[in-house]
Amino acid sequence: MSYTNGLDKPTDYFETILWSAVDTSIDTLDFQPDWVWIKSRSNADTQVLFDAVRGTGKRLSSSATTEEQTKTDELTAFNSDGFTIGTGDNVNRSGHNYVSWNWKAGGSASSNSNGSITSSVSASTDAGFSIVSYTGTGSNATVGHGLSSAPKMIIVKNRSAGDSWIVGHGSIGFTKFIKLDENGAAADSSGFFNNTAPTSSVFSVGNQDDVNASSENIIAYCFAEKKGYSKFGSYVGNNNDDGTFVYTGFKPAFVLIKITAGQSDNWIMQDNKINSFNGASSQRLRPNSNNAEFSSSNEIDLLSNGFKCHGADGEINGSGFSYIYMAFAESPFVTSTGIPTTAR
């Protein structure tokens, strides 16, 4: 088993940070982040997302359809080891606890003309992650994503209008879509990804305003799978205390889960910093909700080579229900030098 391009050390590309409101400098990363997603763990404050392509102070919220807003008191700088925040309530309110999930792309954006729409792209082909900005045309089109392999998952938001967050995922196929800001199941539509799977150079968009409104600004986050670092797949729940095991090939640092068929229910996210060990319950957040962190006795165990969803919770393990997930590694199951990862 072999890993290349530094992915023996996933924390060079993704890591979670926890803090309590005091400092304005969040500086414990091993990289300069290009996408930062912040949430108050202790209070029902807005989820705020920033990226290096749109620039500091340009905020989106995963739990709302709101267009991009300028906030000068939230994230104010991307730094070599983290980022700087202001005194805004969503990032630094006295007495509150916060979490941020941080990804490295490719730094400053470059022009990409691989698609019928010219895009601006910050891409890390090593990590399989790119941030893609483009202007919609209102007609079926393709957009260059800057990765060397086809994305397995794409998250798209119209920055200029109050439209939904649209998610495409290889496990449900790009004839379907699901919304990040809602709890609905996956649905069919050619208007979002034009019924076309991404290629190694472009992804397709249809004529829906959420992904391709004429003359409006759109942002897309594209993820290609990298062995030992990231996995984008699916599983079927069993409604059992023993739970469904999902093999990823690495110890997860972060998982995002969504039921796609069987019933409508929330997105769930869990990480290895809020849950530093597998216990009798799991602390979680929901990207489609501003609610504070909550505890569930139907835990998600983060293991050396995957994760396991326990109990009868329809959000993660309903009987016969279908789920998609996005997972990033704390460490590969076995490194390029043959060192195995221990269980949690």
Buried (B, 14 or more C-beta within 10 A) or exposed (E): EEBEBEBBBBBBBBBBBBBEBEEBEBEEBBBBBBBBBBBBBBBEBBBBBBBBBBEBBBBBBBBBBBBBBEBEBBBBEBEEEBBBBBEBBBBBBEEBBBBBBBBBBBBEBEEBEBBBBBBBBBBBBBBBBBBBBBBBBBEBBBBBBBBEBBBBBBBBBBBBBEBBBBBBBBBBBBBBBBBBBBBBBBEEBBBBBBBBBBBEBBBBBBBBBBBBBEEBBBBBBBBBBBBBBBBBBBBBBBBEEEBBBBEBBBBBBBBBBBBBBBEEBBBBBBBBBBBEEBEEEBBBBBBBBBBBBEEBEBBBBBBBBBBBBBBBBBBBBBEEBBBBBBBBBBBBBBBBEEEEBEEB
